[in-house]
């Protein structure tokens, strides 16, 4: 028995060989020039960004920074006052996030098998970080910009950007949302319907008519009272912000998603063909609560694009968090065909291979750690730090006397902004 224990102890010590480690240099790189890289354009394919529950670390929860402006007329009327407005806006943001937290099955097409997957983004009110009293809600008085005429062919229609040009703050960092109204004389006309309208234009969103509808509940022919509240506006707000994230109306043939249904144009349940109306966020309907996997993938893809949706995200990819390290486990053969934000270290274990084809962002202070039998293939991709004045540490090679990790560069691959460059 003692001899057996000694033998097992020796065997364990041999199997758990100690390794040395150092930062990789250009001498450790194998540049594969023999095979031409066939570009699959996977970096710009929506399918590369559709969340997979088995690799949730590749689709982190994103936080979109927003603020809200209430524009009253010159006397402080014809829109929410400060007490009403702050309460309404607080409930509005809560409701929009609740909708995102509760993705549901698509109504159309009937009996569809479209998957229901979590929506990986939420909104946060964001004031000026240099002003502790700024909570991201603003009130303005302006006789010119408090309202619009949806029938106007002049500049005072829904597409008018003067509200953003005049009152927008933290531009290119926070999406500015404006609550305005219809002109009172238009509302007084029997031929003008003061509906809830909106537009999403990337850096700004405009939501029109909410105060009037909230202030004047609708009485149906049966005498029922229908009240307009934050939950009603939440669907429109998610719709317009969806445009800011690159989503198109679902009834357009070119919306880029095969899993979005063509809508018969039904706002709610009714006679055929409206016995089942759409409930997609990017359609016009009373629910606006469902997003398809393709739509979610398209948003996730656009969250990697600079000078676009990425500009409005909380920049948590620049904060190193060891607990959020990504591990490519022993024996795994993994391909990253889309861009990835790493929030900790990237660890590739023995007998595992990771192929990178797009952009991988590493936070300052992070490392890519290769075990002695690990393989890292950069196939036309770029490993960098997408942080201003930020550098990540570099690639760490762990090696034994017999085994060294393999690093292969193909095509126009890059490893940049590392403290210890290749």
N, C-alpha and C positions, 0 to 999 in steps of 0.2 A: 504493500500500500504506500509506503514512504517513497519507494522508487517511482511509482506511478505519479505521485504528486510532484516529484522533482521533474519528471519528464513533461508533465502538463505545464508546469511553470516555465520550463525552458521553451516549450512550443509557443506559449503565449507571448513570451518576450520576443521571440523571433518574428511572430506575426505582427506584433505592434512595434515595428521598427520606428525608431526616432527619426525625425526629419529635421533638416535645416531649412532656413528660408531667407530669401533676399528679394529685392525688387528686380523684376525682369528688365532686361536691356535689349537693345537691337540684336545682340548676339543670340538671343533666345528665340528669335522670330524665324519662322519658315515662310517665305513669300512664295506662294503658289502661282507661278506665271504660266504653267504648262496648260492649264485649262481655262478657257475664256469664260468669264462670268456671263451667264444668260440672265438678263434682267427680267424678273417677274413682276416688277413694279409693285411688289407686295406692300411696300411702305405706304402706298396711297390707295390700297384696296380696303374697303370697309370690312370685309370678312376678317382681316387681320386684327381687328379691334373689337369684335363682338365679344363681350365678356364670357369667360368660361369659368364655371363654378369650381373646377378642379385647379385652376391657376388664378385665383382671385387676387393674388399679389400683383398681377400684371394690370389689373383694372382697379386702382385704388379709388376710394371715395373722394370726389373732388368737391371743393367748396367755391362757389361763384360769388364774387363780391358785387353787391348791388347797393344803390341808394335810391331814395324816393323823394320826388319834389311835388308838392301840392301848389298849383298856381291858382290863386284867387283873382277876382277882378280888383280894380284899383281901390275899392272900398273894403276889401277883405271879405267879399260875398261871393256867391255862385260857386262855391266849392267848400270842402270840409274846413271847419275851423281847426285850430291846433289840437284841442282836446279830442274832438271827433276824429280828426285825421290820424293822430298818433295811435289811437285805439284801433281804428279800422286797418291801418297799415300793419300793425303788429299781428292782428288776426289774419290779414291777407298773406303775409309771409309764412306764418304757421301753416295755413291751409295749402299754399302752393307746395311747401315741403312735405306735408302729409300726403298730397297726391303723388309726389315723386316716390314716397316711401311705400305706396300701395299700388304698384303696377298691377293691372288686371288683364284678364283674357280679352282678346279682340272680339268684338261683336260680329265683325264682317271679315271674310265671307262667312255665311252661315255654316255651322259645324266645322269651322276651321281648326287646324291643329297647330297654329302658330304658338311657339313657346312663349312662356311668360318668365322673364328674367328680371332681376333687380335693376333699378335705375341708379347708376353710381355718381349722382351729383345732387347737391343741395345749395340753397342760397343763404347768404349771411349779410345782414345790414352792416355797412362799412362806412364809418365816418373818417374824418381826417385823423390819422394816428398821432399827429402832433397837437391835437386839440381834444382833451379828455371830455369836453362838453359836447362834442360833435358825435351824434349817434347815427348819422346818415339819413335823417329825415329833415326836409327843408320846406319852408313856406315862403311863397313870394306873392307879391301883389302887382299885377300888370294888366292894364285894360286891353292891351294889344294881344298878349300871348296866353290869356287864361282859357281861351275857347277856340273852336274851329268850326268850319262849315263843311260837312262831308260832301256836299254837292259842288263846292267851290272848285273852279279850275285855276284859281289864283294860288298864291303862296300860303294862304291860311287854311289849307286842307290837312289831312292826317299826316302827309309826308313832310310837312313844314318842319325844318330842323332848327328854327330860330330859338325854340325853347332850350335846346341843347347848347347851341352856340352862346346863348346869353347866360344861362344859369348852370350849365354843366360844370361839375367839379371832379377832380381826380380822374380826368380824362385819360383813356388808355390803361387805366388800372381798375376802374369800377364802372359797371354798366349803370347809367343814369336812367331812371324810370320817372316819367312825368304823368301826373294825373291832371288832366284838363277836362273841360266841359264843352258842350255845344252852346252856341250863342243863344242867349235868352229869347231874342226875337225869332230865331229859327225854331226853338222849342215851342213858341206860342203859335206857330203856323200849323194848320191842320194837315198840311201836305208834307211836313217834315217829321221823320221818326227819330227821336233822340236815342238811338241804340247805343249799345256798348261796343265800341270800336277800338281798334288798336293797330299798331305797326311795330315791328322789330327791325332795327337798322344796324345791328352790330354793336356799336358803342352806346346806343340809346334805344329806349322803348317808350312808346306813348300809349296810354290807356285813356280812353275818352268816354265820358258820360256816366261814370260810376256814381258820382254824387247825386245826380238827378234821379237815377234809378233807385238808389238807396233812400233818398228823401221822399220819393213818391211810389209807394208799393202799388203793384198792378192788381186791379180787381177784375176777376174773370167774369164771364157771362153767368156763371153759376153762383157768383157772389163770393167766391173764395179769394183770399188775399195772398198774393205771391210777393214775398219780400226779397229784395236784392241785397246780397251781403258779400263778405269777403270770399266765401266759398264759390259763388258764381263768378267773381272776377278772377279767382285763382286759375280756372281753366284757361281763360284768355291770356293771363300773364305767362303761364307755362307755354302757351302756343307762340306768343310773340318772342319770348326768350329762346324758344326752339329755333326760330328764324335766326337769331343772333348766333346760335351754335351751328348753323349750316343746314337746318332741316327745311324742306319745302312742303307745300301743301300736298296732301296725299292723293288728291284727285288729278294732279299733274302726272302725265305719263313719264316725265323725266325727273321724278323725285329721287331717283337713285336707289330705290328699295323695292325689291320684288315682293316683299311680304306686307306691303301696305295696300289695303283694298281700295278699289275704285268705289267711290261713294255715290249713292243715288241722289244725294243732295237733301237728305232728310235731317232737319234740326232735332227732331224728337220722334217718339213713337207715333204712328198714325196709320192711315189706310195704305195698302200696297202701292208702291214698293217700300213703304216706310215702316213695315211691321217690325223691322230690325234696323235701327239707325246705327251709324258708325259711332264708336266711342274713342276714336284715335285723337290724340292731342293735336295733331296737325291737320285735322279735318274741322269743318264747322259743324258743331253739334252741341247738345246741352251737357254732355258728360266730360269730354276731353280729358280722359284719365288713363289711356293706354298708349304705350310706346312699344314698337316691335323690336326684336333683336337687331335688325338692320339699322333702324333709326338710332338705337342706343349706340351701336357700333360707329355710326357716322359721327355722333356727338363726341364719342371718346377719341376718334381719329382727329377731329378738329381741335380737341383740347391739347394736341401736341403742336399745333401750328402757331408760330410766332406771328405777331401783328394780326391776331385774330382772337379766337375764343380763349386761347391760353393766357393772353394778357390779363384777363379778368379773374383768374384763379388765385386763391390763396397759395403762395409760393412755398408750400411745405416740402417740395422736392429739394429745397436748398438747406433743409435741416437734417443732419445725420441722426438717425435713430437706429441703434444697433438691433433692437428687437424687431425691426422691420426688414432685416437682411433677407435676401433671397438665396435659397439653397437649391442647387441642382444635385439631386441625391445620387448616391452610388448606383451606377448602371443606367441612369436615364440618358436618353438621346433627345435633346430638346432643341427646337428651332424657334427663334424669335423673328417672326415675319413682319412685325410692326414695331413702332417705336415704344420704348419702355422708360419709365422713371423708376430708378432704384432709390430707396429711401435709407438704406443701411449699406452693408457690404453685399457683394455678390460672391458666393462661395460655390465652387465647382468641385465635387467630391471625386474620389477615385473611380475610374472606369465610367465616368460621366462625360458627355460631350454637350457643349452649348454652341449653337451657331447663331451669330448675330448678323442680321441683314439690313437693319435700319439704324436709327439713332438711339443710343442708350445714354441717359443722363445719370451721372453719379454725383451725390452731394459732397460738399467739401468735407474732407476728413475720412472719406470712405476708401475702401480697397476692393479690388477683385482678387480673390484668394484661390489659387489653383493647387489642388492636392497633387501628390507625385504622379498619379496615373490619370490626371484630368486632361481634357482637351478643350481648348477654346478656339473656335473658328470664327474669324471676322470676315464675312463674305460680302464685301462691299459696304458694310455698315460703318458707323462712327461711334466711338466711345468718347464721351466728353463730359463736361459739367455745364449745364445750362443755367448757371448762376452768375450774376454780375461779379466780376473780380473773384470768382470762386475757382479753386483748383481741388481736384480729388487727389488722393495719395499716389495711386498707380497700381500696377499688377504685381502681386506677390507670388513668387514661385516657391512652393514647398517641395523639397527634393530629398531623396535618399541616395545612397551610393549607387543603387541600381536603377532608380526610376526618377525621371524628370517630366514635368508636365509639358504638353505640346501646345504651342501657340501658332496658328496658321493665319496669314493675311492673304486675302484674295482680292483681285481687282483694285478699286480705289478706296480701300479700307483706310480708316484713320483712327489713331489713338491720340487724343489731344487734351490739353489743359490739365496734365498730370504733374504733380510735384516731382515725381520720378518718371521722366518720359522714356519711351522706348528708343 
